Amino acid sequence: MVDVDEYLEWIGFGGTPTTDLETLAQLQRLHMTAVPFENLSITQGIHLTTDAEASVDKIVRAGRGGWCFELNGAFAWLLEHLGFRVTLLGAAVLLDGPSEVIEHLTLEVTVDRPYLVDVGFGESFIRPLALNAAGPQDGGNGTYELIGSPQGTTLTRHVDGLPTPEYRFKRVAHRLDDFTAVSDSMQIDPDKQWRAKPFATRLLDGGPDRVTLRTHRLEVVRDGRIDERALDGDEWQRELVDWFGYPYRV
C-alpha cells in the first residue's frame, strides 16, 4: 500500500505539510497538476471501484488519473492522513440542466472554517472555496459563487457576469461505498459520456494554464490564450504520452 510520503512525492509536495489553508490550497493545485481527470479506464472497459486504497495505488504506483470517485476519494484519503478533517459530499451535476441525481463526489475540508475542495471535476475551481461565505469568490481560474437554497448549495461559475450552475450538493456526510451503485451504473450507461469519448485534462504548473486532450483534438491554454488543433489516432496517442505520460489506444 502507498504511504503518505510516496503520495506527497508523486504530486511534488516538498517540505513538511501542516493542516492550514495555505497547505490545503497548495495540495489541491499540485494534485490537479500531477493527476489528470480522465476516463481512459472506463473507455477500455476496465471496471473501477470506489475503494480509496485502490484509487491511491492507481494514482501513485500506476501513475494514472481517474474520475471524481477516484480522485476525490484518494485526495480525501491523503488529507485525512495528514490530519485534515474531511467530509465526503454527494452532488448533482447541473452542466446539462436541472438534475437531482447524485453522481459526483466532492469534499468539505475544515481548516479555520469549512471549504469546498474538488480535484475531480475537470475545468472547475482550483483553490478552496469558503463554504460559509456569501458573494463571489476567486476560484483561481475564474469567479465562483456558492448559492444556497432549500434544495442545497449550488456551485456556480460566473460567465459573462452571471452565475452559471455547475453542481448542487447538501452538506450531509457520505461514505465512499455510498457512491458504489452510481459509479457502477455510470460506467456502463451508453448515454453517458464516460464510455464513448476518451478525454484527459490537467493543470499546467499549478494552473490556471491547462492541457486537455479530447477525442480528436488537443487544447492547450497558456496565459489566457487557447491553442487548439485536430488530431488523428496516432497523433492522439503521441500527445497522450507527451502531456500525460501514459499510452492508450483509441
C-alpha positions in Angstrom: 0.0 0.0 0.0 1.2 3.5 -0.8 2.2 5.6 2.1 1.6 9.4 2.6 5.2 10.3 1.8 5.0 8.5 -1.5 1.8 10.3 -2.4 3.3 13.7 -1.5 6.4 13.0 -3.5 4.3 11.9 -6.5 2.4 15.2 -6.6 5.5 17.2 -6.0 4.9 18.5 -2.5 8.1 19.4 -0.6 8.7 20.3 3.0 6.5 19.5 6.0 2.8 19.7 5.5 0.6 21.4 8.1 -3.2 21.5 8.4 -3.6 25.1 7.3 -5.3 26.8 4.4 -2.1 27.5 2.6 -1.1 23.9 2.6 -4.6 22.8 1.5 -4.5 25.2 -1.4 -1.0 24.0 -2.4 -2.0 20.4 -2.3 -5.1 21.0 -4.4 -3.2 22.7 -7.2 -0.3 20.1 -7.1 -2.8 17.3 -7.3 -4.6 18.8 -10.2 -1.3 19.3 -12.0 0.1 15.8 -11.4 -3.0 13.7 -11.5 -5.2 14.0 -14.6 -9.0 14.0 -14.6 -9.7 11.3 -17.2 -11.9 8.4 -18.3 -9.5 6.2 -20.1 -10.0 3.1 -18.0 -13.8 3.3 -18.5 -13.5 3.6 -22.3 -11.2 0.5 -22.2 -13.9 -1.5 -20.3 -11.9 -1.6 -17.0 -14.2 -1.7 -14.0 -13.4 1.0 -11.4 -14.2 0.7 -7.7 -14.8 3.4 -5.1 -12.2 1.9 -2.8 -9.8 4.7 -1.7 -6.7 2.5 -1.4 -7.2 1.1 -4.9 -7.5 4.7 -6.2 -4.4 5.8 -4.3 -2.5 2.8 -5.7 -3.7 3.6 -9.3 -2.6 7.2 -9.0 0.8 6.8 -7.3 2.0 3.3 -8.3 0.5 3.2 -11.8 0.9 6.9 -12.5 -2.7 7.3 -13.7 -5.6 9.7 -13.2 -9.3 9.0 -12.9 -12.7 10.4 -12.4 -14.3 12.0 -9.3 -14.8 8.9 -7.2 -11.2 8.0 -7.6 -9.6 11.4 -7.5 -11.6 13.0 -4.7 -11.7 9.6 -2.8 -7.9 9.4 -3.0 -7.4 13.1 -2.1 -9.7 12.7 0.9 -7.5 9.7 2.0 -4.4 11.9 1.7 -5.9 14.8 3.6 -7.2 12.7 6.4 -3.8 11.0 6.8 -2.3 14.5 7.0 -4.7 15.4 9.8 -7.3 17.4 7.9 -11.0 17.0 8.8 -12.7 15.8 5.6 -16.4 15.2 4.8 -17.5 13.4 1.7 -20.4 15.2 -0.1 -22.7 13.9 -2.9 -23.6 16.3 -5.7 -26.0 16.5 -8.6 -24.2 17.8 -11.8 -26.0 20.7 -13.4 -23.9 21.3 -16.5 -26.6 19.9 -18.8 -29.5 21.3 -16.9 -31.5 20.6 -13.8 -30.9 17.3 -12.0 -31.4 15.7 -8.6 -29.3 12.6 -9.3 -26.3 12.3 -7.0 -23.5 11.4 -9.4 -20.5 13.4 -8.2 -18.3 13.2 -5.1 -16.9 16.4 -3.8 -15.2 17.4 -0.5 -15.8 19.6 2.5 -12.5 20.3 4.3 -12.4 22.1 7.6 -9.4 24.3 8.5 -10.1 27.6 10.2 -13.6 27.2 8.7 -15.2 24.8 6.1 -14.1 24.9 2.5 -15.3 23.2 -0.7 -12.4 21.3 -2.3 -12.5 19.3 -5.6 -9.8 17.7 -7.6 -12.1 15.6 -9.8 -14.4 17.9 -11.7 -12.3 18.9 -14.7 -12.1 22.5 -15.6 -13.5 24.0 -12.4 -12.1 25.9 -9.4 -8.5 25.2 -8.5 -8.4 26.6 -5.0 -10.5 26.0 -1.8 -13.8 28.0 -1.7 -15.2 29.1 1.7 -18.4 27.3 2.2 -20.0 29.8 4.6 -19.1 33.0 2.6 -21.6 34.9 0.7 -20.9 36.5 -2.7 -18.3 35.9 -5.4 -15.0 34.2 -4.7 -11.8 33.8 -6.6 -11.5 30.2 -7.7 -8.0 30.6 -9.1 -9.2 30.3 -12.7 -12.3 32.5 -12.6 -15.0 33.8 -10.3 -17.3 31.4 -8.4 -20.2 31.7 -6.1 -21.9 29.3 -3.7 -25.6 29.9 -3.7 -27.9 28.4 -1.0 -31.4 27.2 -1.5 -33.8 24.7 0.1 -32.5 22.1 -2.4 -28.9 22.6 -1.2 -25.9 24.7 -2.1 -25.1 25.3 -5.8 -21.6 25.8 -7.0 -21.7 28.4 -9.8 -19.1 29.9 -12.1 -19.6 33.5 -13.3 -19.9 33.5 -17.1 -20.3 37.0 -18.6 -21.0 38.2 -15.1 -23.8 35.7 -14.5 -23.6 32.7 -12.1 -23.8 29.5 -14.1 -24.6 26.3 -12.2 -22.0 23.5 -12.1 -23.3 21.2 -9.4 -25.5 21.2 -6.3 -24.9 19.4 -3.0 -26.1 19.1 0.5 -23.7 19.2 3.4 -24.5 15.7 4.5 -21.7 13.3 5.2 -21.3 10.2 3.0 -19.1 7.2 2.9 -17.3 6.1 -0.3 -19.3 3.0 -0.6 -22.4 5.2 -0.8 -21.2 6.0 -4.3 -20.6 2.4 -5.5 -24.0 1.9 -7.2 -23.9 5.2 -9.2 -20.3 4.6 -10.1 -21.1 1.1 -11.4 -24.1 2.5 -13.3 -22.3 5.4 -14.9 -19.5 3.1 -16.2 -22.0 1.0 -18.3 -24.6 3.6 -19.2 -24.4 4.1 -23.0 -26.0 7.5 -22.8 -23.2 8.9 -20.6 -20.0 10.5 -21.9 -17.8 8.3 -19.9 -17.7 5.2 -22.2 -17.8 6.7 -25.6 -15.4 9.7 -25.7 -11.9 9.4 -24.2 -10.5 12.5 -22.6 -7.8 13.7 -20.2 -7.2 17.1 -18.6 -4.8 18.5 -16.0 -3.4 21.8 -14.9 0.0 23.0 -16.1 2.4 24.2 -13.4 -0.3 24.7 -10.8 -2.7 26.5 -13.2 -4.7 28.3 -14.3 -2.9 27.1 -17.5 -4.3 23.7 -18.6 -3.9 20.9 -21.2 -7.0 19.0 -22.4 -7.0 16.0 -24.7 -10.4 15.2 -26.2 -11.4 12.5 -28.6 -10.0 14.2 -31.7 -8.3 17.4 -30.6 -5.7 18.9 -28.2 -6.3 22.1 -26.4 -3.5 24.0 -24.5 -4.3 27.1 -22.5 -1.4 29.3 -21.6 -1.6 32.9 -20.3 -5.2 33.1 -21.3 -4.5 32.1 -24.9 -6.0 28.9 -26.4 -4.1 26.8 -28.8 -6.3 24.1 -30.3 -5.7 21.6 -33.1 -7.3 18.5 -34.5 -5.6 15.1 -34.1 -5.8 11.7 -35.8 -5.5 8.4 -33.9 -1.7 8.2 -34.0 -1.2 11.9 -33.1 -3.7 11.4 -30.2 -1.6 8.7 -28.6 1.6 10.6 -29.0 0.1 13.7 -27.3 -1.3 11.5 -24.5 2.2 10.2 -23.9 3.8 13.6 -24.2 1.4 15.5 -22.0 0.1 12.8 -19.6 2.8 10.2 -19.5 1.0 7.1 -20.4 -0.1 5.3 -23.7 -3.6 4.4 -24.7 -5.2 3.2 -27.9 -8.5 4.9 -29.1 
